[in-house]
Amino acid sequence: MPQTDVVVFKDDDGSVPLLDWLDEQSSKVQDDMLARIERLAEKGYELRRPECDFLRDGIYELRKRRFNVNYRILYAFCGENAVMLSHGCTKEDKVPSKEIDKAISNLNKYKQNPDAHTYYEEHGQ
């Protein structure tokens, strides 16, 4: 299976919800979630539970439990070998509908204008 391209969503105001969320997490959680993203890049559609799961309306979650906290990154596939990472959240039971709705909204923005809604890492700073 070919490598899956991973794109990080950038909002209209230039913020990057996933990176903002990751910055709020401990370094261990950041490392765990980055490892999940790497697995998604390697496996794409072949990645399965417990690492990921389908939620609804084309939205999936990368999953990690640490102690009693469930960490999630919501994402969607955009074509055969591309995935857009929307944002992260924590949950107790189910992923809240508002979080899934936010991911759907971000996906629609991305599909309308991929260049404007793709985060590109700045080099040389």
C-alpha positions as CSV (number, residue, x, y, z in Angstrom):
1,M,0.0,0.0,0.0
2,P,1.4,3.4,-0.9
3,Q,2.1,6.0,1.8
4,T,-0.9,8.2,2.7
5,D,-0.3,11.9,2.4
6,V,-1.3,13.6,5.7
7,V,-2.5,17.2,5.5
8,V,-3.2,19.4,8.6
9,F,-6.2,21.7,8.4
10,K,-5.7,25.5,8.7
11,D,-8.7,27.6,9.5
12,D,-9.8,30.9,7.8
13,D,-8.1,33.0,10.5
14,G,-4.8,31.1,10.0
15,S,-5.1,29.1,13.2
16,V,-4.3,25.4,13.1
17,P,-6.7,23.7,15.5
18,L,-4.8,20.4,15.7
19,L,-1.5,22.1,16.6
20,D,-3.2,24.4,19.1
21,W,-4.8,21.3,20.8
22,L,-1.5,19.4,20.8
23,D,0.3,22.4,22.4
24,E,-2.0,22.0,25.4
25,Q,-1.1,18.4,25.9
26,S,1.8,16.8,27.8
27,S,4.9,15.9,25.9
28,K,4.0,12.2,26.3
29,V,0.5,12.7,24.8
30,Q,2.0,14.7,22.0
31,D,4.4,11.8,21.3
32,D,1.6,9.2,21.5
33,M,-0.6,11.2,19.1
34,L,2.3,11.9,16.6
35,A,3.0,8.1,16.6
36,R,-0.7,7.5,15.7
37,I,-0.4,10.0,12.9
38,E,2.7,8.2,11.6
39,R,0.8,4.9,11.7
40,L,-2.1,6.5,9.7
41,A,0.4,7.7,7.1
42,E,1.8,4.2,6.8
43,K,-1.5,2.3,6.8
44,G,-4.1,4.7,5.5
45,Y,-7.5,2.9,5.1
46,E,-6.0,-0.3,6.5
47,L,-5.5,1.2,10.0
48,R,-8.0,-0.4,12.4
49,R,-9.1,-0.4,16.1
50,P,-7.8,0.2,18.6
51,E,-5.7,2.8,16.8
52,C,-8.6,4.4,14.9
53,D,-12.4,4.1,14.4
54,F,-15.1,5.4,12.1
55,L,-17.5,8.0,13.7
56,R,-20.0,9.2,11.1
57,D,-20.4,11.2,7.8
58,G,-16.8,10.4,6.6
59,I,-15.2,11.4,9.9
60,Y,-12.8,9.0,11.7
61,E,-10.8,9.3,14.9
62,L,-7.3,8.4,15.9
63,R,-7.5,7.0,19.4
64,K,-5.3,6.9,22.4
65,R,-6.2,6.3,26.0
66,R,-3.8,7.4,28.7
67,F,-4.7,6.8,32.3
68,N,-8.4,7.7,32.4
69,V,-8.4,10.2,29.5
70,N,-9.4,9.4,25.9
71,Y,-7.4,11.5,23.4
72,R,-8.8,11.8,19.9
73,I,-7.7,13.4,16.6
74,L,-10.6,13.7,14.1
75,Y,-9.8,13.2,10.4
76,A,-11.2,12.4,7.0
77,F,-10.0,10.8,3.8
78,C,-9.7,13.0,0.8
79,G,-9.2,10.6,-2.1
80,E,-7.4,7.3,-2.1
81,N,-4.1,8.2,-0.5
82,A,-4.7,11.5,1.4
83,V,-6.1,12.3,4.8
84,M,-6.9,15.7,6.4
85,L,-6.4,16.0,10.1
86,S,-9.0,18.4,11.5
87,H,-8.5,18.9,15.2
88,G,-8.1,17.1,18.5
89,C,-10.3,16.6,21.6
90,T,-10.6,14.6,24.7
91,K,-13.7,12.7,25.6
92,E,-15.2,10.6,28.4
93,D,-17.8,8.5,26.7
94,K,-18.6,9.2,23.0
95,V,-17.0,11.9,20.9
96,P,-19.4,14.9,21.2
97,S,-21.5,15.6,18.1
98,K,-20.3,19.2,18.1
99,E,-16.7,17.9,17.6
100,I,-17.8,15.7,14.7
101,D,-19.7,18.6,13.2
102,K,-16.6,20.8,13.5
103,A,-14.6,18.2,11.6
104,I,-17.3,18.0,8.9
105,S,-17.2,21.8,8.6
106,N,-13.4,21.8,8.4
107,L,-13.5,19.1,5.8
108,N,-16.0,21.1,3.7
109,K,-13.8,24.2,3.9
110,Y,-10.7,22.1,2.9
111,K,-12.5,20.6,-0.1
112,Q,-13.6,24.0,-1.3
113,N,-10.1,25.5,-1.2
114,P,-7.4,23.0,-0.3
115,D,-4.5,25.5,-0.7
116,A,-6.1,28.0,1.7
117,H,-6.9,25.4,4.3
118,T,-3.6,23.4,4.3
119,Y,-1.0,24.1,7.1
120,Y,2.5,24.3,5.8
121,E,5.3,24.1,8.3
122,E,7.4,27.2,8.2
123,H,11.1,26.5,7.9
124,G,14.1,28.6,8.9
125,Q,12.8,30.3,11.9
